[in-house]
Amino acid sequence: MQAQLEQTIAGSISFSGIGLHSGAPVHLRLLPAPAGTGIVFRRTDLDNFEIQAIGRNVAKVSYATSLMRQGVLISTTEHLLSACIGTGIDNVIVELDNLELPILDGSALPYVEAFQSVGIKVQRRRREYLRILRKVEVRENDKFIGVYPGDGYSITYEINFPAPILRQDFTVDLAADAYGAEIAAARTFGFREDERMLRDMGLIRGASPENAIILSRNGVQNGNLRFPDEFVRHKVLDLIGDLALAGHRIFGRVVAERAGHAMHTALVSRLLADRSAWDLITLPQLEVTRRPARAARLSPVQV
């Protein structure tokens, strides 16, 4: 079980890369933050304008989750937010000099490894959890997502794309510190046949075989999978990041079927709008964990 005190990173961390959708170069720096800060993005190219990672700042959501305040945009936030929730980091300042976070290798693993390298600092403030008191659901045709009362934080996700390789389901118990080993390394994915359409829409301009799993009708085009069910694990990764916009780690059970970023954030909005569906709690103090669970050692899976 992760520490019940808030945590931040023990030192600064820097990344450079390109945005998945914009293709624009970006420099990213993560800085320790005081207890109670939360996760705050800072646009250093726009006079250090700040946007907090909370539900009311959600902007547009389609193939990524973006935040906006007073017309200033931060795009593709879900992988970093997922890594923070998964490794128990509550407070961090995220500086970037462009509108989109770098895609890195398409997963949250680089963030988790960086957190492990710099270390985690335990802070003198009890962590608050958003405890689910009754079910909240969002449905759209054959798509569904819901959150229910539960002990800890568990997620069950099912995907069902036309390709047989993309009919998968997965359940994870985040209360057991499973994130580093079971979720962080799962990469984003897309279909080769959709590339032209998406690029014409101004999307995936930074996508490449180095930062995404590329699929054709015949299967994976660029190497081996990190997990046999890497696709659904990545959906879980995205969901964890999107639900971070509730402002607190969930204490409950989440179930999703064929959902995506839009439905993930719709659930956050519906949940926060219904104050009778949740309360904020602190948990009894347990043994303090000063470093996150180790990330998975990757063994390629032949497909």
N, C-alpha and C positions, 0 to 999 in steps of 0.2 A: 504494500500500500504506500502511495506517495505521502510525503510529509503534509501535515495539516496546517503548517504555517506557509505564508506566501513565500515565493522565491523569485529571484532574478538571476541573470547571468553574472558570473564573477568578474568578467572583463569584456572589453569590446571585441567584436567579430566583424570582419569585412568580407564581402563577396563582390565579384564583378561578373557580368554576363549580359544576356539580351532578354528582352521580353518575349514570351511565347507568341503573343498575338501582334504586338507592335513591331517586333524585330529590332527595337531600339536598344542601344547600349545603355547600361545602367550600373551605377555603383551603389552598393547597399552596405550600411553599417548598422550593427545592432549594439546598443549601449545599455548598461545596467540602469534601472530606474527605481526610485523609492517605492516602498510599500504603498499600496493603494492607487498606484498610477494606472494600472492596466496596460494594455498594448496600444501604443500611440505611434502612428506613422507621421513622419516629418519630411516634407518636401524641401530639401536644401536648395533646390533650384528656384524656389518660389518663396524666398525670405523666411524659410523654416516654418512654413504654414503647417499646422498640425491637424490631423484627423484621427479621432479615437476609433478603435475597432469595436463598434457597438451597432446594434440593429438599426437605430434611427439614421445612421450614416450610409446604409446600403443604397447603392445607386442602381446601376444597370447590372442585370444578371442574365447571362445566356451561356456562353462557353467558358466563363470565369466569373468570379465574384469581385465586384468593384465597390469602392467606397467613395463618397463625394460629400464635401461640405463647402458651401459658398462658391460652387462652381469648380473647385479644385478636385481632381480625380486621383485615386490610387487604385490600380488595377491588378488583378490576379493575386489576391491576398491569401487564398485558401491554404496553400502549402505551408507557408510560414506560420499562419495561425494554427494549423493542425499540429505542427511540430511543437509549438509552445504548449498547447493543451496536452498533447501526448506525453511530454516530458516534464510537465508540472511547472512551467515558467509562467508566472502571473503578471510580471511587470517588466516591460522592456520598451525602449525607444527605438524605433525603426527609421533610420535616415535613408533617403534615396534621392537621387538627382534626376529622376525622370518619372513618368506616370505609371510605369509597370514594373513590378518586381521581377528579378531575373528568374528564368525557368530552371537554371542549373541543369541537373540530370533528369528533370521531369518528376522527381519524387521529393519527399521531405528528408531523405537521408543526409544530404550535405548539412542541413541545419542541425539535425540530431548529433551528427559527428562533431560539429563545431561546438555545440553545447557541452559535449563530453570533454572536448579538448580544453576549453577555457574554464570549465567547472561551473557549479551552481551555488549561489549564495542564499542561504535561508534567512528570512527576514522576520522581524518581531511583530508580526500581525497575523491573526488567524485567518485562514482562507475561508471565504464564503462560497457555498455551493447553492446552485439553483435546484432545489428539491421539487420534483414533480409530484403534485397532489392528486391530479386526475388527468385522464387522457386528453390530448389535443391532437387532432388529425387534419391532414390536408389530402384531398383526393382530386385527381384529374384524369378522367377516363380510366385507363388501366394502370395509371401511376398512383403511388400512394406513399405517404410517410406519416408516422405518428410517434408520439412520445408518451410514456406511461410511467406510473410509479414503479420504483424498483430499488434494489439495494446495490448501490455502486453506480457504475456507468457502463452499460452494455449496449452494443449495436449489432443488429442483424440486418444484412443488406442482400437483396436479390437483384440480379440483372438478367435480362433476357433479350439480347439482340438477335437478329436473324442468323448470324453465324453460330454454329454449334459451340465453338470455343468460347463464346461470350454468353453462355447460359450457366451462370454460377451463383452460388450464395455463400455467405461467410458470416460468422458470428465472432465477436471479440469482446472480452471483458477488460476494459481499460483500467478498472480498479486493481487488476492484477499486474499492472506495469507491463502490459503486453505490447505497447506501441512500438518500442524500438525494434523488437524482434519480428513482429508480425505485420506491421502496417507501414512504417516509415519508408521502406525501400521500394514500395509499389509505385510504378511510373504511370504517367498519363499516356493515353493511347488514342489513335484515330485511324480512320480508313483512308487508304490511298485514293479510292474512288471519290471521296468527298473533298479532296485537296483543292481542286480548282474552284469549286463553289465557295469554300470557306475563304480562300485567298481573295476571290472577287468581293467578298463581304468585308474585306479588310482585316481578316483574322489569320491566325497561325503563320504570320510572316517570319516568325523566328523559330518555327518548328523544324526539326531535323532528326535524323536517325540517332543522334547523340542525346536527345532530350525527350524522345517519345517512342513508344512502341507503335510501329507502322504495320497496319493490317491490310491484307488483300483477301480476295476470295479463297486463296490457297493457304491462308494462315499468316503467321508472323513473318515479315520481310527482313527484319534487321536483327538477327541474332537470336539469343535465347531469353526465355523468361526468367525472372528472379524467383517467382513462385508459380506453381501450376495454375493457380487462380489469381494471378496478379491483377487482372482487370477489376474484379469485384473488390479486391483489397484497396485498389486506388480509389474506387468510389467511396469506400469507408473513410479513407484518408481525407478526401474532399469534404465529406459530410462533417467530420470532426472539426475541420477548419471553419466551415460555414456556421456550425452551431456555436463556435466560439464567440460569434457576434451576439449571443445572448448576454455576454458580459461576464459570465461565470461558467465554471465547469458544471455540466449537467449531473444531477444525482437522480438517475432514473434509467429507463430502458427505451431505446429507440429502434423502430422497425421501419425499413424502407424497401419499396419494390419499384424498380424502374424509375426511380426519382432522379433528380439532377440538381444543379445549383439553384435554379429558380424555385423548385419545391423545397429545398433545404432552407433557403432564406425566407420563403413564405411561412414555413413552420415557425421560424424564429419570430417573425412579425406577429403571427397569431398567438403564439405562446406569451410574448411580452404584453400583448394587448389584453390578455385575460388574467388579471392579477389573482383571481381565485384558483388558478390552476397550479400555482407554485408559491413557494416561500423561500427565503434565504436562510441557510443554516450554517453553523460551523460544526465540525465533527470533533469527537474527543481526541485529544492529543495522543498520537501514536509515535512510534519510533521515527525519528527524522531521517529521511533519505537525502544525502547531500549531493548525490549525482544521479542522473537518470539511468534507467535500465539500459544495458548495452544494446546497441543496434545490431541487426542481424549481420552475420558473416555470409555474404552472398555466394550461393552455389547455383550456377546457371542450370536452367531446366530446358531440356531439348524438346521442341515441339515440331 
